[in-house]
Amino acid sequence: MATKKLIEVALPLEKINAESAREKSIRHGHPSTLHLWWARRPLAAARAVIWASLVDDPSSHPEKFPTEEEQNRERQRLFRILEELVVWENSNDERVLAAAKEEILKSTNGNPPELLDPFAGGGAIPLEAQRLGLKAHAHDLNPVAVMINKAMIEIPPRFAGKAPFDPSACTSKMAQTWSRAQGLAEDVRYYGEWMNQEAFKRIGHLYPKVKVPREQGGGEATVIAWIWARTVKCPNPACGCEMPLASSFVLSKKKGKEAWVKPIPNGKYVRFEVQKGKCPQEYVSYKTGRGATFKCPCCGEITSDGYVRSEGKDGKIGSQLMAIVAEGKRGRIYLSPNEEHILAAKIDRPEDGPSGMRSPASAVFP
């Protein structure tokens, strides 16, 4: 008789589902913060499926659990292990992991199989296989997925239990035992900060801070984004303003922190002012159909897709700063553009900067 695994008989689905749903709101320390991935699987679900696929169901061992009552009692014991295992806070709890690994070893005669995930994606399955003591192999055609998996399941084990290379960390924490990948994490923090400081020394002058209005806290804030819009000359000869090719003027839909940009006609140009509150419906969507069809804020003329393409081929597409996004003490701050930040972007192109032109190779092999 083939051995039945726990996943084939019963699972504590309510607990697994609850922890998988709760995981969506967890950010600190979660792999989802490493890089966005389209179809990221909940770690709790991946952990549960792998474990329950390896652990025998009690009904497969009638010599140990001859009656249905004894089988149910043993099954409930396994459920308790699994219910602890799927809790996010227990992800690195050695007691919980040891109990889970012990059951895997018992069900595999001390020789657990290796796990292969040929379409690893965000790496949830191979990561959880490693956590449960399995040797994991991850494959993917997408280079982004490969990089995510290298950062999660290949590089950390290589440096597990090792002290950091950063001499200051080794000196100040000489007595510390560097478990798991703590030493590697310390180096990532140290050298990441070093690179940040070096970058600021070299190009920090190109990224000026922004002055925050008094009603929004005052002082200065670090800019985290500049929102620009491409522009073309309005096709209406009677207008001819530099119109923004903006699909929408909404900046934030978050309840209580709604913000939008109001385009204000100013002769042959359009200036922008950031407004608080819900965006009026007329500014929610400025695209009128498929392709590059946009409405002019000055006269209401609608561009055709062919017109915008033609302007682009002739090098007549411009750009205009619409809004500045700064990092405030209580979240993002949206500010109207100013001359200082517009001028900061007007620097000479480096000699080795990308031209935007397709190379002969990419033209032959698109």
Secondary structure as GFF3:
##gff-version 3
##sequence-region A 1 366
A	DSSP	alpha_helix	6	9	.	.	.	ID=ss1
A	DSSP	alpha_helix	13	22	.	.	.	ID=ss2
A	DSSP	three_ten_helix	23	25	.	.	.	ID=ss3
A	DSSP	three_ten_helix	31	33	.	.	.	ID=ss4
A	DSSP	alpha_helix	43	54	.	.	.	ID=ss5
A	DSSP	three_ten_helix	58	60	.	.	.	ID=ss6
A	DSSP	alpha_helix	68	85	.	.	.	ID=ss7
A	DSSP	three_ten_helix	88	90	.	.	.	ID=ss8
A	DSSP	alpha_helix	94	107	.	.	.	ID=ss9
A	DSSP	beta_strand	115	117	.	.	.	ID=ss10
A	DSSP	alpha_helix	124	131	.	.	.	ID=ss11
A	DSSP	beta_strand	136	138	.	.	.	ID=ss12
A	DSSP	alpha_helix	143	149	.	.	.	ID=ss13
A	DSSP	pi_helix	150	154	.	.	.	ID=ss14
A	DSSP	alpha_helix	155	158	.	.	.	ID=ss15
A	DSSP	alpha_helix	167	172	.	.	.	ID=ss16
A	DSSP	alpha_helix	182	203	.	.	.	ID=ss17
A	DSSP	three_ten_helix	204	206	.	.	.	ID=ss18
A	DSSP	beta_strand	210	211	.	.	.	ID=ss19
A	DSSP	three_ten_helix	214	216	.	.	.	ID=ss20
A	DSSP	beta_strand	220	233	.	.	.	ID=ss21
A	DSSP	beta_strand	242	244	.	.	.	ID=ss22
A	DSSP	beta_strand	250	252	.	.	.	ID=ss23
A	DSSP	beta_strand	259	266	.	.	.	ID=ss24
A	DSSP	beta_strand	269	276	.	.	.	ID=ss25
A	DSSP	alpha_helix	281	284	.	.	.	ID=ss26
A	DSSP	alpha_helix	305	313	.	.	.	ID=ss27
A	DSSP	beta_strand	318	328	.	.	.	ID=ss28
A	DSSP	beta_strand	331	335	.	.	.	ID=ss29
A	DSSP	alpha_helix	339	344	.	.	.	ID=ss30
A	DSSP	alpha_helix	360	364	.	.	.	ID=ss31
###
